[in-house]
Every structure is written in C-alpha cells, then in structure tokens.
Amino acid sequence: MNKTFKALSDPTRRKILELIKEKDRTVGDVSEHFNISRFLTSEHLVILEDAKIISAERVEEKIVYSVNTTVFQEIWSWIFNFRDRSEVTYKDE
C-alpha cells in the first residue's frame, strides 16, 4: 500500500489516472494531455503500474493502460477500518 500512496502523491500521476479512468489509453494518448515528453509520461505510467494502480496489456503493437479497481477497494477497506474503530465506545471502569 505504500507504493500506492507514493504513486498517488504526484499530481501528474493523479491526472494521468483520471484520464485512464475515462477510457483505456496508450502512452501516446496520455502524453497528448501534458507538456512533458513521452519518456517522462512512460515513467509515470511505470510507477502507476508498479503500484498496481493501473495495468498494461499489449494490443497489437501498442500497450494499453487501464485502471485496476482492486487497489482502490483495498484502500477503501483499509480506510473504513479506521472509521469503524473511531465509532467504538468504551465503558468507564
């Protein structure tokens, strides 16, 4: 989960994730939305993929990236564990 939070800490990667959430995209599709090189865009995608936030699939000669929703389910589960604990009341002894 540390890799997930670290990957999401970068605003460019969050914007990339928003784009991929709209529809599956290639590195070229993603890089069109930024004033950074395709190489740097690729580096951001590698970090997101390494954190398992996105997945990559080869389609013909291109690699297409899509969002991995399982990671977000795990994060929500972890966050809700804190919510549940905060609602526990203890009796005075």
C-alpha distances in whole Angstrom, upper triangle without the diagonal:
4,5,5,6,9,10,11,12,15,18,19,16,16,20,19,17,19,22,20,20,24,24,23,24,25,25,28,28,25,26,29,28,27,29,27,28,27,26,23,22,22,19,17,17,16,13,12,13,11,8,10,10,14,16,19,23,26,29,32,32,29,25,24,20,19,16,14,14,12,8,10,12,9,8,11,12,10,12,15,15,15,18,20,20,21,24,25,29,30,34,36,37
4,5,5,6,9,10,11,13,17,18,15,16,19,19,17,20,23,21,21,25,26,25,25,26,25,28,28,25,26,29,27,26,28,26,27,26,24,22,21,21,18,16,17,16,12,12,14,11,8,11,12,15,18,21,24,27,30,33,32,29,26,25,21,21,18,16,17,15,12,13,15,12,11,14,15,12,14,17,17,17,20,22,21,23,26,27,30,31,35,37,38
4,6,5,6,9,10,12,15,16,13,14,17,16,15,18,20,19,19,23,23,22,22,22,21,25,24,21,23,26,24,23,25,23,24,23,21,19,18,17,15,13,13,12,8,9,10,8,5,9,9,12,15,17,21,24,27,30,29,26,22,21,18,18,16,14,15,15,11,13,15,13,12,16,17,15,16,19,20,20,22,25,25,26,29,30,33,35,39,40,42
4,5,5,6,9,11,13,14,11,11,15,14,12,15,18,16,16,20,21,20,20,21,20,23,23,20,22,24,23,22,24,23,23,22,21,19,18,17,15,13,13,12,9,8,10,9,5,7,7,10,13,16,20,23,26,29,28,25,21,20,16,15,13,12,12,12,8,9,12,10,9,12,14,13,14,17,18,18,20,22,23,24,27,28,32,34,37,39,41
4,5,5,6,9,12,14,11,11,15,15,13,16,18,18,18,21,22,22,22,23,22,25,24,21,22,25,23,22,24,23,24,24,23,20,19,19,17,14,15,15,11,10,13,12,9,11,10,13,17,20,23,26,29,32,31,28,24,23,19,18,15,14,15,14,11,11,14,12,9,12,14,12,13,16,17,17,19,21,22,22,25,27,30,32,36,37,39
4,5,5,8,11,12,10,11,15,15,14,17,19,18,19,22,23,22,22,23,21,24,24,20,21,24,22,21,22,20,22,21,20,17,17,17,14,12,13,13,9,9,12,11,9,12,11,14,17,19,23,26,29,31,30,27,24,23,19,19,17,16,17,17,13,14,17,15,13,16,18,16,16,20,21,20,22,25,25,25,28,30,33,35,39,40,42
4,6,6,9,10,7,8,12,11,10,13,15,15,16,19,20,19,18,19,17,20,20,16,18,21,19,18,20,18,19,18,17,14,13,14,11,8,10,10,6,6,9,9,7,10,8,11,14,16,20,23,25,28,27,23,20,19,16,15,13,14,15,16,12,13,16,15,13,16,19,17,17,21,22,22,24,26,27,28,30,32,35,37,41,43,45
4,5,7,9,6,6,10,10,9,11,14,14,14,17,19,18,18,19,18,21,20,16,18,20,18,17,20,18,20,20,19,16,15,16,14,10,12,13,10,8,12,12,9,11,9,12,15,18,21,24,26,29,28,25,21,20,16,16,13,13,14,15,12,11,15,14,12,14,17,16,15,19,20,20,21,24,25,25,28,30,33,36,39,41,43
4,6,9,8,8,11,12,12,14,16,17,17,20,22,22,21,22,20,23,22,18,19,22,19,18,19,18,20,20,20,16,16,17,15,12,14,15,11,11,14,14,12,15,13,15,19,21,25,27,29,32,31,27,24,23,19,19,17,17,18,19,15,15,18,17,14,17,19,18,17,20,22,21,22,25,26,26,28,31,33,36,39,41,43
4,6,5,6,9,10,11,13,15,16,17,19,21,20,19,20,18,20,19,16,16,18,16,14,16,14,17,17,17,13,13,14,12,9,12,13,10,10,14,14,13,15,13,15,18,20,24,26,28,30,29,25,23,21,18,18,17,18,19,20,17,17,20,20,17,20,22,21,20,24,25,24,26,29,29,29,32,34,37,39,43,44,47
4,5,5,6,9,10,11,13,14,15,17,19,19,18,19,17,19,18,14,15,16,13,12,14,13,16,17,17,14,13,15,14,11,13,15,13,12,16,17,15,17,15,16,19,21,24,26,28,31,29,25,23,21,18,18,17,18,19,21,18,17,21,21,18,20,23,22,21,24,26,25,26,30,31,30,32,35,38,40,44,46,48
4,5,5,6,9,10,11,12,14,16,17,17,15,16,14,15,15,11,11,13,10,9,11,10,13,13,14,11,9,12,11,8,10,13,12,11,14,16,15,17,14,14,18,18,22,24,25,27,26,22,20,18,16,16,16,18,19,21,19,18,22,23,20,22,25,25,24,27,29,28,29,32,33,33,35,38,41,44,47,49,51
4,5,5,6,9,10,10,12,14,15,15,14,14,13,15,14,11,12,14,12,11,14,12,14,14,14,11,9,11,10,6,8,10,9,7,11,13,12,13,10,11,14,15,19,21,23,25,24,20,18,16,13,13,12,14,16,18,15,15,19,19,17,19,22,22,21,24,26,26,27,30,31,31,34,36,39,42,45,47,50
4,5,5,6,9,10,10,13,15,15,15,16,15,17,16,12,14,16,13,13,15,15,17,17,17,15,12,14,14,10,11,13,12,9,13,15,13,14,11,12,15,17,20,23,24,27,26,22,20,18,14,14,12,14,14,17,14,13,17,18,15,17,20,20,19,22,24,24,25,28,29,29,31,34,37,39,43,45,47
4,5,5,6,9,10,11,13,14,13,15,14,15,13,10,11,12,9,10,13,13,15,15,17,14,11,14,14,11,11,15,14,12,15,17,16,16,13,13,16,17,20,23,23,26,25,21,19,17,14,14,13,15,16,19,17,16,20,21,19,20,23,23,22,25,27,27,28,31,32,32,34,37,40,43,46,48,51
4,5,5,6,9,10,11,11,10,11,10,12,10,7,9,11,9,9,13,12,14,13,14,12,9,11,12,8,8,12,11,9,12,15,14,14,11,10,13,14,17,19,20,22,21,18,15,13,10,11,10,13,15,18,16,16,19,20,19,21,24,24,23,26,28,28,29,32,34,34,36,38,41,44,48,50,52
4,5,5,6,9,10,10,10,12,12,14,12,10,12,14,12,13,16,16,17,16,17,15,12,13,14,10,9,12,11,8,11,14,12,12,8,8,11,13,16,19,20,23,22,19,16,13,10,9,7,10,11,14,13,12,16,17,16,17,20,21,20,23,25,25,26,29,30,31,32,35,38,41,45,47,49
4,6,5,7,9,11,11,14,14,16,13,10,13,14,11,13,17,17,19,18,19,17,14,16,17,13,12,16,15,12,14,17,16,15,12,11,14,16,18,21,21,24,24,20,18,15,12,11,9,12,13,16,15,13,17,19,17,18,21,22,21,23,26,26,26,29,31,31,32,35,39,42,45,47,50
4,5,5,7,8,8,11,11,12,9,7,10,11,9,11,15,15,17,15,18,16,12,14,16,13,12,15,16,13,15,18,17,16,13,12,14,15,17,19,19,22,21,17,15,13,10,10,10,13,14,18,17,16,19,21,20,21,24,25,25,27,29,30,30,33,35,35,36,39,42,45,49,51,54
4,5,5,5,6,9,10,12,9,8,12,13,11,14,17,17,18,16,17,16,13,13,15,13,10,14,14,11,12,16,15,14,11,8,10,11,13,16,16,19,19,15,13,10,7,6,6,10,12,15,15,14,17,19,19,20,23,24,24,26,28,29,29,32,34,34,36,38,42,45,48,51,53
4,5,7,9,13,14,16,13,11,15,16,14,16,20,20,21,19,21,20,16,17,18,15,13,16,16,13,14,17,16,14,11,9,12,13,15,18,18,22,22,18,16,12,10,7,6,9,10,13,14,12,15,17,17,17,20,22,21,23,26,27,27,29,31,32,33,36,39,42,46,48,51
4,7,9,13,15,15,12,11,15,15,13,16,20,20,22,20,22,21,17,18,20,18,16,19,19,16,17,21,20,18,15,13,15,16,17,19,18,21,22,19,17,13,11,9,9,13,13,17,17,16,18,21,20,21,24,25,25,26,29,30,30,32,34,35,35,38,42,45,48,51,54
4,6,10,13,13,10,11,14,14,14,17,20,21,21,19,21,21,17,17,20,17,15,18,19,16,16,20,19,17,15,12,13,13,14,16,15,18,19,15,14,10,9,7,9,12,13,17,18,17,19,22,22,22,25,27,27,28,31,32,32,34,37,37,38,41,44,47,51,53,56
4,7,10,12,9,10,13,14,14,17,20,20,20,17,19,19,15,15,17,16,13,15,17,14,13,17,17,15,13,10,10,10,10,12,11,15,15,12,10,6,5,5,8,11,13,16,17,17,19,22,22,23,25,27,27,29,31,33,33,35,37,38,39,42,45,48,52,54,57
4,7,8,6,6,10,11,12,14,17,17,16,13,15,16,12,12,15,14,11,14,16,13,13,17,18,16,14,11,11,10,10,11,11,14,13,10,8,5,5,7,10,13,16,19,19,19,22,24,24,25,28,29,29,31,33,34,35,37,39,40,41,44,47,50,54,56,59
4,5,5,6,9,10,12,14,16,15,14,11,13,14,10,10,13,13,10,12,15,14,13,17,18,17,15,12,11,9,10,10,10,12,11,7,6,5,6,9,12,15,18,21,21,22,24,26,26,27,30,31,31,33,36,37,37,40,41,42,44,46,50,52,56,58,61
4,5,5,6,9,10,11,13,12,10,7,9,10,7,6,10,10,8,10,13,12,12,15,17,17,15,12,12,10,12,12,13,14,12,9,8,8,8,11,14,17,20,22,21,22,25,26,26,28,31,31,31,34,36,37,38,40,42,42,44,46,50,52,56,58,60
4,5,5,6,9,10,12,11,10,7,10,11,9,9,13,13,11,14,17,16,16,19,21,20,19,16,16,14,15,14,14,15,13,10,10,10,11,14,17,20,23,25,25,25,28,30,29,31,34,34,34,37,39,40,40,43,45,45,47,49,53,55,59,61,63
4,6,6,8,10,13,13,12,10,13,14,10,11,15,14,12,15,17,16,16,20,21,20,18,15,15,14,15,15,14,16,14,11,11,10,10,12,15,18,21,24,23,23,26,28,27,29,32,33,33,35,37,38,38,41,43,43,45,47,51,54,57,60,62
4,5,6,8,11,10,11,9,11,11,7,9,12,10,9,13,14,13,14,17,18,18,15,13,14,13,15,16,16,18,17,13,12,10,10,12,13,17,19,22,21,21,24,26,25,26,29,30,30,32,34,35,36,38,40,40,42,45,48,51,54,56,59
4,5,5,8,7,7,6,9,9,6,8,11,10,10,14,15,15,16,19,20,20,18,16,17,16,18,18,18,20,18,14,14,13,13,15,17,20,22,25,24,24,27,29,27,29,32,32,32,35,37,37,38,41,42,42,44,47,50,53,57,59,61
4,6,8,9,9,9,12,12,10,12,15,14,14,17,19,18,19,22,23,23,21,19,20,18,20,20,20,21,19,16,16,15,15,17,19,22,24,27,26,26,29,31,30,31,34,35,34,37,39,39,40,43,44,44,46,49,52,55,58,60,63
4,7,9,11,11,14,13,10,13,15,13,14,17,18,17,19,22,22,22,19,18,20,19,21,22,22,23,22,18,18,16,15,17,18,21,23,26,25,24,27,29,27,29,32,32,31,34,37,36,37,40,41,41,43,46,49,52,55,57,60
4,5,8,9,12,10,8,12,13,12,13,16,17,16,19,21,22,22,20,19,21,20,22,23,23,25,23,20,19,18,17,18,19,22,24,27,25,25,28,29,28,29,33,32,31,34,37,36,37,40,41,41,43,46,49,52,55,57,60
4,7,9,12,10,10,13,14,13,15,18,19,19,21,23,24,25,23,22,24,23,25,25,26,27,25,22,21,21,20,22,23,26,28,30,28,28,32,33,31,32,36,35,34,37,40,39,40,43,44,44,46,49,52,54,58,59,62
4,7,8,6,7,10,11,11,13,15,16,17,19,20,21,23,21,20,22,21,23,23,24,26,23,20,19,19,18,21,21,24,27,29,27,27,31,31,29,32,35,34,33,37,39,38,39,42,43,43,46,48,51,53,57,59,61
4,5,5,6,9,10,11,12,14,16,17,18,20,22,23,22,20,21,19,22,21,22,23,20,18,17,18,18,20,22,25,27,29,28,28,32,32,31,33,36,35,35,38,40,40,41,44,45,45,48,50,53,56,59,61,63
4,5,5,6,9,10,10,12,14,15,16,18,20,21,20,17,18,16,18,18,19,19,16,14,13,14,14,18,19,22,25,27,26,26,30,30,29,32,35,34,34,37,39,39,41,43,44,45,47,49,53,55,59,61,63
4,5,5,6,9,10,10,13,14,15,16,19,20,19,18,18,16,18,18,20,21,17,15,14,16,15,19,20,22,25,27,25,27,30,30,29,32,34,34,34,37,39,39,40,43,44,44,47,49,52,54,58,60,62
4,5,5,6,9,10,11,13,14,15,17,19,18,17,18,17,19,20,22,23,20,17,16,17,16,18,19,21,24,26,24,25,28,28,27,29,32,31,31,35,36,36,38,40,41,41,44,46,49,51,55,57,59
4,5,5,6,9,10,11,12,14,16,17,15,14,15,14,17,17,19,21,18,15,13,13,12,15,16,18,21,23,21,22,26,26,25,27,30,29,30,33,34,34,36,39,40,40,42,45,48,50,54,56,58
4,5,5,6,9,10,10,12,14,15,14,13,13,12,14,15,17,18,16,13,11,12,11,14,15,17,21,22,20,22,25,25,25,27,30,29,30,33,34,35,36,39,40,41,43,45,48,51,54,56,58
4,5,5,6,9,10,10,13,14,14,13,14,13,16,17,20,22,19,16,14,15,13,16,16,18,21,22,20,21,25,24,23,26,29,28,28,32,33,33,35,37,38,39,41,43,47,49,52,54,56
4,5,5,6,9,10,11,12,11,11,13,13,16,18,20,22,20,17,14,14,12,14,14,16,18,20,17,18,22,22,20,23,26,25,25,28,30,30,32,34,35,36,38,40,43,46,49,51,53
4,5,5,6,8,10,10,10,8,9,9,13,14,17,19,17,14,11,11,8,10,11,13,16,17,16,17,20,20,20,22,25,24,25,28,30,30,32,34,35,36,38,40,44,46,50,52,54
4,5,5,6,9,10,10,9,10,9,13,14,17,20,18,15,12,12,10,12,13,14,17,18,16,18,21,20,20,23,25,24,26,29,30,30,32,34,35,36,39,40,44,46,50,52,53
4,5,5,6,9,9,9,11,12,16,18,21,23,22,19,15,15,12,14,13,14,16,17,14,16,19,18,17,21,23,22,23,26,27,27,29,31,32,33,36,37,41,43,46,48,50
4,6,5,6,5,6,8,10,14,17,19,22,21,18,14,13,10,11,9,10,13,14,11,13,16,16,15,18,20,19,20,23,25,25,27,29,30,31,34,35,39,41,45,47,49
4,5,5,6,5,6,7,11,14,17,20,19,16,12,12,9,10,9,9,12,13,11,14,16,16,16,19,21,20,22,25,26,27,29,30,32,33,35,37,40,42,46,48,50
4,5,8,8,9,10,14,16,20,22,21,19,15,15,12,13,13,12,14,14,12,15,17,16,16,19,21,20,22,25,25,26,28,30,31,32,35,36,40,41,45,47,49
4,5,8,10,12,16,19,22,25,24,21,17,17,13,13,11,10,12,12,9,11,14,13,12,16,17,16,18,21,21,22,25,26,27,29,31,32,36,38,41,44,45
4,5,7,10,13,16,19,22,22,19,16,14,11,10,9,7,9,9,7,10,12,11,12,15,16,16,18,21,21,23,25,26,28,29,31,33,36,38,42,44,46
4,7,10,14,17,19,23,23,19,16,14,10,9,6,5,7,8,6,8,11,11,11,14,16,16,17,19,21,22,23,25,27,28,30,32,35,38,41,44,46
4,7,10,13,16,19,19,16,12,10,6,5,4,5,8,10,9,11,13,14,14,17,19,19,20,23,24,26,27,29,30,32,33,35,39,41,45,47,49
4,7,10,13,16,16,13,10,8,6,5,6,6,10,11,11,13,15,16,17,19,21,22,23,25,27,28,30,31,33,34,36,38,41,44,47,50,52
4,7,9,13,13,10,6,6,5,7,9,10,13,15,15,17,19,20,21,23,25,25,27,29,30,32,33,35,37,38,40,42,45,47,51,54,55
4,6,10,10,8,5,5,7,8,11,12,15,17,17,20,21,22,24,26,27,28,30,31,33,35,36,37,39,41,42,44,48,50,54,56,58
4,6,7,6,4,6,9,11,15,16,19,20,21,23,25,26,27,29,31,32,33,35,37,39,40,41,43,45,46,48,52,54,57,60,62
4,6,5,6,7,10,12,16,17,20,22,23,25,27,28,29,31,32,34,35,37,39,40,41,43,45,46,48,50,53,56,59,62,64
4,6,8,10,13,16,20,21,24,26,27,29,30,32,33,35,36,37,39,41,42,44,45,46,49,50,51,53,57,59,63,66,68
4,7,10,13,16,20,22,25,27,27,29,31,32,33,35,37,38,39,41,43,44,46,47,49,50,52,54,58,60,64,66,68
4,6,10,13,17,19,22,24,24,26,28,29,30,32,34,35,36,38,40,41,42,44,46,47,49,51,54,57,61,63,65
4,7,10,13,15,19,20,21,22,25,26,26,29,30,31,32,34,36,38,39,40,42,44,45,47,51,53,57,59,61
4,7,10,13,16,18,18,20,22,23,24,26,28,29,30,32,34,35,36,38,40,41,43,45,48,51,55,57,59
4,7,9,13,15,15,16,19,20,20,22,24,25,26,28,30,32,33,34,36,37,39,41,45,47,51,53,55
4,7,9,12,12,13,16,17,18,19,22,23,24,25,28,29,30,31,34,35,36,38,42,45,48,51,53
4,6,9,9,10,12,14,14,16,18,19,20,22,24,25,26,28,30,31,32,34,38,41,44,47,49
4,6,6,8,10,11,12,14,15,17,18,20,21,23,24,26,28,29,30,32,36,39,42,45,47
4,5,5,6,9,10,11,13,14,15,17,19,21,21,22,25,26,27,29,33,36,39,42,44
4,5,5,6,9,10,11,13,14,15,17,19,20,21,23,25,26,28,31,34,37,40,42
4,5,5,6,9,10,11,12,14,16,17,19,20,22,24,25,27,30,33,36,39,41
4,5,5,6,8,10,10,12,14,16,16,18,20,21,23,25,29,31,35,37,40
4,5,5,6,9,10,10,12,15,15,16,19,20,21,23,27,29,33,36,38
4,5,5,6,9,10,11,13,15,15,17,19,21,22,26,28,32,34,36
4,5,5,6,9,10,11,13,14,16,17,19,21,25,27,31,33,35
4,5,5,6,9,10,10,12,14,15,17,19,22,25,29,31,34
4,5,5,6,9,10,10,13,15,16,17,21,23,27,30,32
4,6,5,7,9,10,11,13,15,16,20,22,26,28,30
4,5,5,7,9,10,11,13,15,19,21,25,27,29
4,5,5,6,9,10,11,13,16,19,23,26,28
4,5,5,6,9,10,11,15,17,21,23,25
4,5,5,6,9,10,14,16,20,22,24
4,5,5,7,9,12,15,19,21,24
4,5,5,7,11,13,17,20,22
4,5,5,9,11,15,17,19
4,6,8,11,14,16,19
4,6,10,13,16,19
4,7,10,13,16
4,7,10,13
4,6,9
4,6
4
